[in-house]
Amino acid sequence: MALEQFHHSGYFSAKTQFPQHMQKHLNLKISGRVQGVWYRASASRKARELGLSGFVKNQPDGSVYAEAEGPEDQLQAFVNWCWEGPELAKVDLVEITEGEMKGFSEFDVER
């Protein structure tokens, strides 16, 4: 699947719109000032609030990587949050690819 970059518009592109009831899996790479600002803990808390499952972890290149599963509307809300992040974060880019469902049972912070 091709990597798509979504600039902060608050919505997925037209080709990623799905019926609300469908479960989807997204891989997200968040770049900018996103390490050392409580991004992972905040993302995990937000994902749990939205009823999503998956994980979030720091990457060696300074980005944060997350995989999230759930209904499209909750995933869209999570992507919107990812553009903002916690108070001290400065998000420059959120890259998203759709993946295969993995059946995560909860949303974890990985080390």
C-alpha positions in Angstrom: 0.0 0.0 0.0 1.2 3.4 -0.8 2.2 5.8 1.9 0.0 8.8 2.2 0.8 12.1 3.9 -2.2 13.9 5.5 -1.8 17.5 6.2 -3.8 18.9 9.0 -7.2 19.3 7.5 -9.1 17.3 10.2 -10.3 14.7 7.7 -9.1 11.7 5.8 -8.7 12.1 2.1 -11.7 11.0 0.0 -10.2 7.6 -0.9 -9.8 6.7 2.8 -13.5 7.3 3.8 -15.1 4.1 5.1 -18.5 3.2 6.5 -18.7 4.2 10.2 -19.2 0.6 11.4 -16.1 -0.9 9.7 -13.1 -1.7 11.8 -9.8 -0.5 10.3 -6.1 -0.7 11.2 -3.8 2.4 10.7 -0.1 2.7 11.0 1.0 6.2 11.9 4.3 7.9 11.9 4.3 11.2 13.8 7.2 13.6 13.2 8.3 16.8 14.8 9.1 17.5 18.5 7.3 14.4 19.7 9.8 12.7 22.0 10.4 13.8 25.6 7.0 15.7 25.7 4.8 12.9 27.0 3.5 12.1 23.5 3.3 8.3 24.0 1.5 8.4 27.3 -0.9 11.1 26.0 -1.6 9.2 22.8 -2.3 6.0 24.7 -4.7 7.8 27.0 -6.5 9.4 24.0 -6.7 6.1 22.2 -8.2 4.4 25.2 -10.7 7.2 25.6 -11.8 6.6 22.0 -12.0 2.8 22.5 -9.1 2.0 20.2 -6.6 -0.8 20.5 -3.0 -0.9 19.4 0.3 0.6 20.6 2.6 3.6 20.4 6.4 3.7 20.6 9.4 6.0 20.1 11.5 5.5 17.0 15.3 6.0 16.7 14.9 8.8 14.2 13.0 10.9 16.8 9.5 10.2 15.5 6.7 8.3 17.2 5.1 5.2 15.6 1.6 4.0 16.4 -0.7 1.3 15.2 -4.3 1.8 16.0 -7.5 -0.3 15.4 -11.1 0.6 15.7 -14.1 2.2 13.9 -13.2 4.8 11.3 -14.8 7.7 13.2 -12.7 7.0 16.3 -9.6 6.5 14.2 -10.3 9.9 12.5 -10.6 11.5 15.9 -7.3 9.9 17.0 -5.5 11.1 13.8 -6.9 14.6 14.5 -5.5 14.4 18.0 -2.1 13.1 16.7 -1.7 16.4 14.8 -2.1 18.3 18.1 -0.5 15.9 20.6 0.2 17.0 24.2 0.9 20.6 25.1 4.7 20.6 24.6 4.6 18.7 21.3 5.1 20.3 17.9 3.8 18.0 15.2 5.2 18.6 11.7 3.8 15.6 9.9 1.5 12.6 10.4 2.1 9.8 7.8 -0.6 7.2 7.6 -0.9 3.8 5.9 -3.7 1.3 6.2 -2.8 -2.1 7.4 -4.3 -5.5 8.2 -6.2 -6.0 11.4 -4.1 -7.5 14.1 -6.8 -7.9 16.8 -5.1 -5.9 19.6 -6.9 -6.2 22.9 -5.8 -2.9 24.4 -3.7 0.2 23.6 -0.2 0.0 25.0 2.9 2.2 25.3 5.9 0.2 24.1 9.4 1.0 25.2 
